Amino acid sequence: MGIYNAVGAAYETAFWKAMKTHVIDRATMENGRSTDTDAYYLPLGKQNEMENALTKEDSFRSIATFIRAYDHDSRILACDTEDTAAFIKETEVIPAVDGQQDFSKTPVDVYKLAALVSFDEDFVNDSAFDFQKFLLRRFARVMGKGEEKAFINGTGSDEPTGILYEEKGAPVNVETATLAFDDIVKLYFSIESEYRDHGTWLMNDKTAFTLRSMKDSSGNYLWRGSDDLLFGKPVVISNFMPDAESGKSPVVFGDFSYYWIICRKPVSVRALRELYALQNKVGFVGTEYLDGKLIRRKAAGRILVK
């Protein structure tokens, strides 16, 4: 049986009744219960809404590769290969490649991300209040930021491995004492064209403003154009990226599709009525299990300010 059986109109009705009244129809909801958290998975349609909302809140999701691996409870291997196809004549023998030897294997773990939000009980029970939509939006906001922070700065210890992690993240391709536009040029051309063609820039607002303000000797802006494009490649802003300070990497460039976000279990939710009863509130715990890793390190590079 697959892990995701939280489907059907009956399950969805029972799920939202449990969230609002704490009356649990265990027979109907059993297939959607998470044994790890004693919570219940979001109904399938709401899980899809949640993933879309997370992508809006977590800017890293929009540039990475998202994979579901629900049916594995422990460590798995993510495999990557550089095999290519070639055109041949109709009568030629198709050249064989030993694909097994070309696979690079990366262990993928299971990390728990949890968020606790609360609402006034009057709002939860108000028929005019779109409680379902608001709950998903609130969870997406707080969990999305938690994801984004880890995908950039995570250490791989009790959290995903971030793109800036020294050992397994993007390598340092450019070192500089003070961030200059020449460093951006060097970083761009330090990435192989295969990955540069689908490249994306990642930096925070402050760094983008600094680069936008740089001019040549004639007073012309070096970063030209009104769109968020640098060398024709999109710029994604995340304020979890560090400033251009000593020992920090303010800019990453590369093909982020080689950063894999692996969702191990969908979002589950549990209501906590007793904990907040004296405050006339209801608390909700949202949990998801996932990992994130850069599968091919040479697909991206970063600038290090010394």
C-alpha beads as a LAMMPS data file, in Angstrom:
LAMMPS data file: protein, C-alpha beads

306 atoms
305 bonds

1 atom types
1 bond types

-500.0 500.0 xlo xhi
-500.0 500.0 ylo yhi
-500.0 500.0 zlo zhi

Masses

1 110.0

Atoms # bond

1 1 1 0.000 0.000 0.000
2 1 1 1.405 3.427 -0.920
3 1 1 1.835 6.077 1.725
4 1 1 -0.655 8.445 0.155
5 1 1 -4.194 7.181 0.558
6 1 1 -5.733 10.439 1.780
7 1 1 -8.164 10.555 -1.129
8 1 1 -11.879 10.690 -1.715
9 1 1 -14.727 12.980 -0.740
10 1 1 -15.434 11.051 2.467
11 1 1 -11.856 11.436 3.656
12 1 1 -11.809 15.155 2.877
13 1 1 -15.065 15.769 4.735
14 1 1 -13.827 13.787 7.753
15 1 1 -10.452 15.554 7.673
16 1 1 -11.877 19.072 7.900
17 1 1 -14.416 17.982 10.516
18 1 1 -11.524 16.665 12.620
19 1 1 -9.624 19.918 12.216
20 1 1 -12.573 22.067 13.275
21 1 1 -14.221 19.896 15.944
22 1 1 -11.527 17.383 16.938
23 1 1 -14.046 14.622 16.272
24 1 1 -12.061 11.999 14.375
25 1 1 -13.757 9.421 12.172
26 1 1 -10.942 6.911 12.520
27 1 1 -12.452 4.330 10.176
28 1 1 -12.686 6.837 7.324
29 1 1 -9.370 8.541 8.049
30 1 1 -7.163 5.589 8.947
31 1 1 -5.508 5.392 5.523
32 1 1 -4.497 9.044 5.848
33 1 1 -2.964 8.832 9.307
34 1 1 0.742 9.526 9.727
35 1 1 2.082 7.067 12.274
36 1 1 5.131 9.294 12.835
37 1 1 3.197 12.364 13.970
38 1 1 -0.245 10.953 14.851
39 1 1 -1.544 13.542 12.416
40 1 1 -3.477 13.215 9.163
41 1 1 -2.284 13.913 5.648
42 1 1 -3.927 16.711 3.744
43 1 1 -6.577 15.470 1.291
44 1 1 -5.038 14.950 -2.137
45 1 1 -6.535 18.069 -3.723
46 1 1 -5.418 20.236 -0.787
47 1 1 -1.969 18.666 -0.888
48 1 1 -1.651 19.844 -4.490
49 1 1 -2.791 23.321 -3.419
50 1 1 -0.242 23.244 -0.614
51 1 1 2.596 22.391 -2.993
52 1 1 1.608 25.264 -5.290
53 1 1 1.452 27.641 -2.330
54 1 1 4.847 26.448 -1.068
55 1 1 6.362 27.172 -4.489
56 1 1 5.123 30.765 -4.232
57 1 1 6.558 31.203 -0.730
58 1 1 9.807 29.274 -1.245
59 1 1 11.623 30.885 -4.189
60 1 1 14.068 27.973 -4.303
61 1 1 11.328 25.527 -5.275
62 1 1 10.759 27.433 -8.521
63 1 1 14.304 26.750 -9.768
64 1 1 15.025 23.325 -8.268
65 1 1 13.758 19.887 -9.274
66 1 1 10.925 18.609 -7.097
67 1 1 10.558 14.848 -6.655
68 1 1 8.069 12.805 -4.635
69 1 1 9.408 9.662 -2.987
70 1 1 6.556 8.787 -0.676
71 1 1 6.962 5.031 -0.571
72 1 1 10.404 5.039 1.014
73 1 1 10.638 5.473 4.780
74 1 1 14.428 5.586 5.107
75 1 1 17.512 6.589 3.141
76 1 1 17.385 6.155 -0.629
77 1 1 19.871 6.809 -3.418
78 1 1 19.435 9.604 -5.958
79 1 1 21.224 8.676 -9.182
80 1 1 22.520 10.992 -11.875
81 1 1 24.244 10.202 -15.167
82 1 1 25.881 12.185 -17.967
83 1 1 25.110 9.725 -20.773
84 1 1 24.125 11.365 -24.052
85 1 1 22.357 10.328 -27.249
86 1 1 23.841 10.501 -30.750
87 1 1 22.522 10.442 -34.320
88 1 1 23.512 7.349 -36.294
89 1 1 22.854 5.961 -39.753
90 1 1 19.984 3.544 -40.182
91 1 1 22.321 0.574 -40.681
92 1 1 24.736 1.418 -37.899
93 1 1 24.834 -0.406 -34.607
94 1 1 23.664 1.653 -31.663
95 1 1 26.731 2.238 -29.486
96 1 1 26.351 0.678 -26.071
97 1 1 27.303 2.559 -22.934
98 1 1 27.795 1.094 -19.508
99 1 1 25.286 3.350 -17.843
100 1 1 25.629 1.691 -14.466
101 1 1 29.228 2.902 -14.184
102 1 1 28.283 6.473 -15.088
103 1 1 25.699 6.887 -12.350
104 1 1 26.676 9.033 -9.410
105 1 1 24.790 8.017 -6.297
106 1 1 23.792 10.456 -3.600
107 1 1 22.142 9.264 -0.387
108 1 1 18.872 11.026 0.369
109 1 1 17.717 11.265 3.970
110 1 1 14.484 12.129 5.723
111 1 1 14.276 15.415 7.632
112 1 1 11.276 16.711 9.548
113 1 1 10.029 20.270 9.087
114 1 1 7.277 21.305 11.487
115 1 1 5.292 24.480 12.064
116 1 1 2.812 25.475 14.774
117 1 1 0.132 28.065 14.025
118 1 1 -2.919 29.136 16.010
119 1 1 -6.260 30.796 15.298
120 1 1 -9.046 32.242 17.413
121 1 1 -11.644 29.549 17.878
122 1 1 -14.366 31.941 16.710
123 1 1 -12.664 32.195 13.315
124 1 1 -12.292 28.443 13.009
125 1 1 -16.010 27.930 13.641
126 1 1 -17.225 30.901 11.595
127 1 1 -18.986 29.565 8.501
128 1 1 -18.229 32.809 6.643
129 1 1 -14.482 32.440 7.266
130 1 1 -12.605 30.384 4.661
131 1 1 -10.721 28.404 7.270
132 1 1 -9.345 25.807 4.845
133 1 1 -7.771 28.369 2.544
134 1 1 -6.378 30.441 5.388
135 1 1 -4.846 27.442 7.173
136 1 1 -3.061 26.267 4.023
137 1 1 -1.848 29.788 3.291
138 1 1 -0.473 30.205 6.811
139 1 1 1.312 26.860 6.743
140 1 1 2.724 27.566 3.271
141 1 1 4.134 30.884 4.442
142 1 1 5.962 29.617 7.507
143 1 1 6.992 26.240 6.088
144 1 1 8.051 27.769 2.766
145 1 1 10.478 30.098 4.513
146 1 1 11.801 27.216 6.598
147 1 1 12.425 25.212 3.433
148 1 1 14.099 28.078 1.587
149 1 1 16.463 28.810 4.457
150 1 1 17.552 25.161 4.621
151 1 1 17.923 24.737 0.850
152 1 1 20.361 27.659 0.879
153 1 1 22.129 27.424 4.235
154 1 1 21.421 23.892 5.453
155 1 1 24.292 21.813 6.839
156 1 1 22.934 18.338 6.131
157 1 1 22.732 17.681 9.881
158 1 1 19.073 17.364 10.901
159 1 1 18.204 19.433 7.821
160 1 1 18.743 19.390 4.031
161 1 1 22.145 20.205 2.524
162 1 1 22.086 23.803 1.334
163 1 1 23.474 25.149 -1.919
164 1 1 26.063 27.114 0.100
165 1 1 27.264 24.182 2.179
166 1 1 31.031 24.060 1.855
167 1 1 31.501 20.333 1.342
168 1 1 28.523 19.305 -0.778
169 1 1 27.059 22.542 -2.058
170 1 1 28.120 24.702 -4.995
171 1 1 31.921 24.971 -5.170
172 1 1 33.751 28.279 -4.867
173 1 1 34.665 29.297 -8.430
174 1 1 35.620 32.922 -7.732
175 1 1 37.319 34.518 -4.719
176 1 1 37.430 38.253 -4.229
177 1 1 38.268 40.829 -1.573
178 1 1 35.404 43.126 -2.582
179 1 1 32.473 42.151 -4.786
180 1 1 32.861 43.750 -8.218
181 1 1 31.092 43.296 -11.524
182 1 1 34.183 41.566 -12.919
183 1 1 33.556 38.804 -10.361
184 1 1 30.104 38.285 -11.837
185 1 1 31.660 37.930 -15.299
186 1 1 34.228 35.449 -13.971
187 1 1 31.564 33.373 -12.232
188 1 1 29.377 33.295 -15.339
189 1 1 32.155 31.935 -17.550
190 1 1 33.466 29.572 -14.871
191 1 1 30.367 27.420 -15.366
192 1 1 30.435 24.963 -18.267
193 1 1 28.225 26.067 -21.142
194 1 1 26.014 22.989 -20.682
195 1 1 24.871 24.365 -17.333
196 1 1 25.294 28.036 -18.180
197 1 1 22.646 27.742 -20.913
198 1 1 20.007 26.975 -18.266
199 1 1 21.596 29.053 -15.549
200 1 1 19.975 31.184 -12.866
201 1 1 21.480 33.750 -10.505
202 1 1 20.738 33.621 -6.795
203 1 1 21.381 36.564 -4.453
204 1 1 19.666 38.775 -1.900
205 1 1 18.145 42.234 -2.332
206 1 1 21.168 44.068 -0.976
207 1 1 23.570 42.347 -3.361
208 1 1 21.249 42.914 -6.317
209 1 1 21.010 46.608 -5.431
210 1 1 24.811 46.858 -5.208
211 1 1 25.279 45.253 -8.613
212 1 1 22.487 47.329 -10.135
213 1 1 24.247 50.488 -8.919
214 1 1 27.638 49.724 -10.481
215 1 1 28.687 51.901 -13.434
216 1 1 31.553 51.952 -15.914
217 1 1 33.969 54.856 -16.335
218 1 1 31.484 56.581 -18.628
219 1 1 28.673 56.426 -16.081
220 1 1 26.756 53.638 -17.797
221 1 1 25.170 50.972 -15.641
222 1 1 26.950 47.623 -15.984
223 1 1 23.770 45.665 -15.240
224 1 1 21.572 46.913 -18.027
225 1 1 17.957 46.274 -18.873
226 1 1 14.778 46.705 -16.900
227 1 1 14.091 42.997 -16.497
228 1 1 15.581 40.845 -13.759
229 1 1 18.091 39.343 -16.182
230 1 1 21.861 39.278 -15.864
231 1 1 23.721 38.097 -18.987
232 1 1 20.277 37.096 -20.208
233 1 1 19.757 34.751 -17.266
234 1 1 17.058 35.224 -14.614
235 1 1 17.902 36.542 -11.173
236 1 1 16.109 34.988 -8.209
237 1 1 16.081 36.989 -5.004
238 1 1 16.244 35.243 -1.656
239 1 1 17.013 37.145 1.485
240 1 1 18.351 33.973 3.035
241 1 1 21.403 34.547 0.837
242 1 1 24.162 36.336 2.778
243 1 1 25.443 39.860 2.186
244 1 1 28.786 40.451 0.462
245 1 1 30.807 40.191 3.667
246 1 1 34.093 38.504 4.489
247 1 1 33.749 34.731 4.578
248 1 1 30.361 34.783 2.852
249 1 1 29.109 33.792 -0.607
250 1 1 26.677 36.466 -1.813
251 1 1 26.130 35.116 -5.349
252 1 1 25.501 31.644 -6.769
253 1 1 25.047 30.884 -10.457
254 1 1 24.250 27.680 -12.257
255 1 1 21.637 25.189 -13.347
256 1 1 19.607 24.669 -10.190
257 1 1 17.622 21.832 -11.717
258 1 1 20.470 19.706 -10.369
259 1 1 19.411 20.656 -6.867
260 1 1 16.805 18.068 -5.995
261 1 1 14.073 18.621 -3.438
262 1 1 12.847 15.175 -2.479
263 1 1 9.505 15.107 -0.656
264 1 1 9.469 11.943 1.436
265 1 1 6.024 12.382 2.988
266 1 1 3.229 14.853 2.222
267 1 1 2.107 17.506 4.686
268 1 1 0.174 16.201 7.669
269 1 1 -1.829 18.290 10.134
270 1 1 -2.954 17.794 13.725
271 1 1 -5.254 20.045 15.775
272 1 1 -4.287 20.987 19.338
273 1 1 -7.450 22.185 21.048
274 1 1 -6.577 21.472 24.696
275 1 1 -3.257 23.344 24.624
276 1 1 -4.918 26.634 23.669
277 1 1 -8.350 26.154 25.288
278 1 1 -7.780 28.783 27.982
279 1 1 -6.890 31.321 25.299
280 1 1 -9.991 30.532 23.230
281 1 1 -7.706 29.426 20.393
282 1 1 -6.985 26.305 18.386
283 1 1 -3.442 25.318 17.463
284 1 1 -2.442 23.325 14.408
285 1 1 0.826 21.472 13.812
286 1 1 1.872 20.987 10.200
287 1 1 4.644 18.548 9.351
288 1 1 6.430 17.450 6.215
289 1 1 9.407 15.159 5.635
290 1 1 11.867 16.044 2.899
291 1 1 15.490 16.407 1.854
292 1 1 17.396 18.619 -0.552
293 1 1 20.782 18.106 -2.184
294 1 1 22.871 19.365 -5.083
295 1 1 23.170 16.193 -7.152
296 1 1 25.796 17.505 -9.596
297 1 1 28.162 20.020 -7.972
298 1 1 29.768 21.338 -11.153
299 1 1 26.360 22.526 -12.371
300 1 1 26.679 25.573 -10.096
301 1 1 29.348 27.816 -8.615
302 1 1 29.609 30.673 -6.139
303 1 1 31.606 33.756 -5.290
304 1 1 33.436 33.840 -1.950
305 1 1 34.329 37.192 -0.407
306 1 1 37.612 36.650 1.441

Bonds

1 1 1 2
2 1 2 3
3 1 3 4
4 1 4 5
5 1 5 6
6 1 6 7
7 1 7 8
8 1 8 9
9 1 9 10
10 1 10 11
11 1 11 12
12 1 12 13
13 1 13 14
14 1 14 15
15 1 15 16
16 1 16 17
17 1 17 18
18 1 18 19
19 1 19 20
20 1 20 21
21 1 21 22
22 1 22 23
23 1 23 24
24 1 24 25
25 1 25 26
26 1 26 27
27 1 27 28
28 1 28 29
29 1 29 30
30 1 30 31
31 1 31 32
32 1 32 33
33 1 33 34
34 1 34 35
35 1 35 36
36 1 36 37
37 1 37 38
38 1 38 39
39 1 39 40
40 1 40 41
41 1 41 42
42 1 42 43
43 1 43 44
44 1 44 45
45 1 45 46
46 1 46 47
47 1 47 48
48 1 48 49
49 1 49 50
50 1 50 51
51 1 51 52
52 1 52 53
53 1 53 54
54 1 54 55
55 1 55 56
56 1 56 57
57 1 57 58
58 1 58 59
59 1 59 60
60 1 60 61
61 1 61 62
62 1 62 63
63 1 63 64
64 1 64 65
65 1 65 66
66 1 66 67
67 1 67 68
68 1 68 69
69 1 69 70
70 1 70 71
71 1 71 72
72 1 72 73
73 1 73 74
74 1 74 75
75 1 75 76
76 1 76 77
77 1 77 78
78 1 78 79
79 1 79 80
80 1 80 81
81 1 81 82
82 1 82 83
83 1 83 84
84 1 84 85
85 1 85 86
86 1 86 87
87 1 87 88
88 1 88 89
89 1 89 90
90 1 90 91
91 1 91 92
92 1 92 93
93 1 93 94
94 1 94 95
95 1 95 96
96 1 96 97
97 1 97 98
98 1 98 99
99 1 99 100
100 1 100 101
101 1 101 102
102 1 102 103
103 1 103 104
104 1 104 105
105 1 105 106
106 1 106 107
107 1 107 108
108 1 108 109
109 1 109 110
110 1 110 111
111 1 111 112
112 1 112 113
113 1 113 114
114 1 114 115
115 1 115 116
116 1 116 117
117 1 117 118
118 1 118 119
119 1 119 120
120 1 120 121
121 1 121 122
122 1 122 123
123 1 123 124
124 1 124 125
125 1 125 126
126 1 126 127
127 1 127 128
128 1 128 129
129 1 129 130
130 1 130 131
131 1 131 132
132 1 132 133
133 1 133 134
134 1 134 135
135 1 135 136
136 1 136 137
137 1 137 138
138 1 138 139
139 1 139 140
140 1 140 141
141 1 141 142
142 1 142 143
143 1 143 144
144 1 144 145
145 1 145 146
146 1 146 147
147 1 147 148
148 1 148 149
149 1 149 150
150 1 150 151
151 1 151 152
152 1 152 153
153 1 153 154
154 1 154 155
155 1 155 156
156 1 156 157
157 1 157 158
158 1 158 159
159 1 159 160
160 1 160 161
161 1 161 162
162 1 162 163
163 1 163 164
164 1 164 165
165 1 165 166
166 1 166 167
167 1 167 168
168 1 168 169
169 1 169 170
170 1 170 171
171 1 171 172
172 1 172 173
173 1 173 174
174 1 174 175
175 1 175 176
176 1 176 177
177 1 177 178
178 1 178 179
179 1 179 180
180 1 180 181
181 1 181 182
182 1 182 183
183 1 183 184
184 1 184 185
185 1 185 186
186 1 186 187
187 1 187 188
188 1 188 189
189 1 189 190
190 1 190 191
191 1 191 192
192 1 192 193
193 1 193 194
194 1 194 195
195 1 195 196
196 1 196 197
197 1 197 198
198 1 198 199
199 1 199 200
200 1 200 201
201 1 201 202
202 1 202 203
203 1 203 204
204 1 204 205
205 1 205 206
206 1 206 207
207 1 207 208
208 1 208 209
209 1 209 210
210 1 210 211
211 1 211 212
212 1 212 213
213 1 213 214
214 1 214 215
215 1 215 216
216 1 216 217
217 1 217 218
218 1 218 219
219 1 219 220
220 1 220 221
221 1 221 222
222 1 222 223
223 1 223 224
224 1 224 225
225 1 225 226
226 1 226 227
227 1 227 228
228 1 228 229
229 1 229 230
230 1 230 231
231 1 231 232
232 1 232 233
233 1 233 234
234 1 234 235
235 1 235 236
236 1 236 237
237 1 237 238
238 1 238 239
239 1 239 240
240 1 240 241
241 1 241 242
242 1 242 243
243 1 243 244
244 1 244 245
245 1 245 246
246 1 246 247
247 1 247 248
248 1 248 249
249 1 249 250
250 1 250 251
251 1 251 252
252 1 252 253
253 1 253 254
254 1 254 255
255 1 255 256
256 1 256 257
257 1 257 258
258 1 258 259
259 1 259 260
260 1 260 261
261 1 261 262
262 1 262 263
263 1 263 264
264 1 264 265
265 1 265 266
266 1 266 267
267 1 267 268
268 1 268 269
269 1 269 270
270 1 270 271
271 1 271 272
272 1 272 273
273 1 273 274
274 1 274 275
275 1 275 276
276 1 276 277
277 1 277 278
278 1 278 279
279 1 279 280
280 1 280 281
281 1 281 282
282 1 282 283
283 1 283 284
284 1 284 285
285 1 285 286
286 1 286 287
287 1 287 288
288 1 288 289
289 1 289 290
290 1 290 291
291 1 291 292
292 1 292 293
293 1 293 294
294 1 294 295
295 1 295 296
296 1 296 297
297 1 297 298
298 1 298 299
299 1 299 300
300 1 300 301
301 1 301 302
302 1 302 303
303 1 303 304
304 1 304 305
305 1 305 306
